[in-house]
Amino acid sequence: MQIRAVCGMFLLFLLFPAGLAVAKDKSSDLAAQVKALQARLAVLEQEVQSTQDYIAICNLQRAYGYYVDKAQWDQAADLFAQDATLEIGLRGVYVGQDHIRTYFHHLPALKYGTVFNHMQLQPVVNVDPGGLTAKGRWRAIMQVGILHKSAQWGEATYENEYSKDHGVWKIKKLHAYFTYYADYYKGWDKGGDPPPGPIPGFPPDRPTTESYGLFPDVYVPPYHYKNPVTGK
């Protein structure tokens, strides 16, 4: 009986260190797995947030286009940050949401016989890693017309900046580079029309940041992003 007890104790002595080592290895593996899962979760959370930011910015810019189409100037101005800037064509830079709102109200009202379509297309949106700022490039196809008076086609390329204010994306900088205006009846093969001129009695806060020619001149608005394939 004593021999059996001694053998049992000896067996436990031999097995206990091995069992402890196995338990320790399992604990270490579990900790490593948990750490890896936490890292992966953080990446997934960032990807989800970036996706949500992209959708919010696209909705913001498209909402701008719809409000401008219908001359809903206060709705359009509400999309801008308090310290935002607006530069449309060669009219100069207007600074601050209040001044942008006033600028909009100097534009024509939507009434019988008018068309002011500004379709927001081809977004390329890049959200900064911090998730508080972003840049976007868009194309606006414009149809501007007044019954029995004029009808024009136009295109503007936007290079915009956005900022997140208390979780809400707003337009921080809107810069519309006009590339062409053309008379609908003449067609662009007959040459282009000049861009909209300065607003009488309402000068900009700053001069235009870039001077360029519209069609038939060729001007490529600068890209905010590098080539996604070459990185150049």
N, C-alpha and C positions, 0 to 999 in steps of 0.2 A: 504493500500500500504506500509505504514511504517512497519506494523507488518510483512508483507511478506519479506521485506528487512532484518529486524532484524532476522527473522527465517532463512533466507538464510545465513546470516553472521554466525549465531550460528552453522548452519549445516556445513559450511566450516571449522569453528574452530574445530569442533569435528572430521571431516574427515582428515584434513591436517596432524596432527601428525601420524595418522595411515598410511596414504599414504607415508609419509616420512620414516616410519619404514619399510614398505614393500619394498620401493625402496632401502633402506639401506641393507636389508636382501638379495635382489636380487644381489646387487653389491658385497656383501661379498661372496655369493655363486659363482658368476661368477669369482671372483678373485681366490677363492679356486680351481675351476675347471681349470682355466688357469694355476695355479701353478702345479696342478697334471699332466696336459697334458705336461707341460714343463719338468717335472721330467721323465715322461714316454718317451718323445721324446729323452731325453738325454740317457736313457737306450737303446732305439732302435738304436740310432746313435752308441753307443758303441758296440752293438751286430753286427751291419752291418760292422763296422770297423774291429772287431775281425774276422768276416767271410772273409772279403777281405784279411786280414793279413794271415789267414790260407791258403787261396787259393794261395796267392803270395809265401808263404814259400814252399808249396808243389810243385809249378811250378819251383821254384828255385832249389830244391833238385833233382827233376826229370830231369831238364835240365842238372845238373851236371852229372847224370848217362848217359845221351845220349852223352854228350861231351867226357866223359871218354871212353865209348864204341868205339868211332871212333877216339880216340887219338887226339882229337882237344884240345890240351893242353892250348893254349892261351885262348880259349873260356872258358875252365874250370877254369883257374886261375882268369879270370875277374869276376867270381862269388863271390870271396872272398874279405872281408874287408882288408884294408891296413895293419891292425895289427892282422890279423887272424892267427890261428895256424892249422897245419895239422898233424895228427898222424894216420898213416895207419899200422895196425898190430903192429909188434914189431920193427919197423924201427926207432923209436924215433920221436921227435917233431920238425917240421920245422916251423919257425916263420916269419911272414910277407908275404904279397902277392908276392913280388919279389922273395923271396926264395922258396915259394910254386910253382911259375911258373917255376923256374929252376929245382925244384924237378920233376915236370911233364915232362919236356923236357929230363930228364934222363931215362924216361921209354921208352919201345919199340915203334916204329912207327907202325901204321896199314898198312899192306901191304899184298900182295897176300899170302894166306894160313894162315892168323892169325884171331883169334876170341877173342874179349875182352869184352864180354857182362857183364854189371853190372846193373841188374834190381833193381830199387828202389821201395820197397814194404812196406806195413803195417805201414803207418805213424801214430805216436802219437805226435801231435804238441800242445804245450801249450804256448800261448802268454801271456807275463806279462801284468798286468793291465795298466801299462803306455803305452803300445803299441809300445815300442822302442826296446825290446829284446824278445827273444823266445827261447825255447828249443824243440828239436824234436828227436824222436827215430825212426829209420828206419831199414829195413832189406834189404841187397843186396844179391841177388842170382847171383853167378858169373859162367861164362863159359869162360875158358881161354884155348886156344889151338893154336898149331903151326902145320901146315900140315906135316904129316909123322914123327912127333917128339914127341909131347906130347898133352894130353888133360886132363883137370882137371875141377872138380866141386868145388865150394867153397861157403861159406856163411860168411857174415860179418854183425854184428849188429852195427849200428851207434848210438852214443849219441852226438848230435850236438847242437851248439848254433848259434843263428842268431841275427843280429842287423840291425836296420833300419837307413839308411844313406840318409838324404835329401829325405825321402819318399820312398826309394828303399831298399828292404830287401837284405842282403848279408850274406854269411856264415862267422861267426865269429870264430867258432871252429868246425873242423871236426875230429871226433875220430872214426875210424873204428876198432872194435874189431873182429878179425878173429876168428871164432869158429871152422871151419874145412876147410881143403883142402883134396881132395881125387882124386886119379887117376881114370879117367873115365872108363878105361878098367878093373881095379881091383875092383872098387866099394868100398864104404866106409866100408863095412863089413870086408874088408881086412886091415883096419887101415888107418890112414891119412898121408898125406904128410906134411912136414914142411912148414911154411909160407914163403913168399918171404924174402930173406935175405937182409942184408944191401946193399946199393948202393955203389959200389967201388968208392973211391975218392970223395964221396959227403956225409960227415957225417951230422947228424942232429944237430940242435942248442941245443937241450936238450935230455937227455935220455928218454926212454919210461916211461910213468907215471905209468904203471901197468905191472907186470909180470904175465903171466898166460899160461896155456897149451892149445893147440888145441886138437880136437878130435884125439884119444879116451879119452883124459882128458875131464872133464866137468867143464865149467866155464860159469857163468851167468853174462854178463855185467851189471853193476849197472844201475838202473832205475833213471831217473831224476824226475819222478813223483810219487805221492802216489797212492795207489789203489783207483780208482774212486768211488768205492762203500763203502769200509770200512774207507777210509781216512788214512790208515796205510802205 
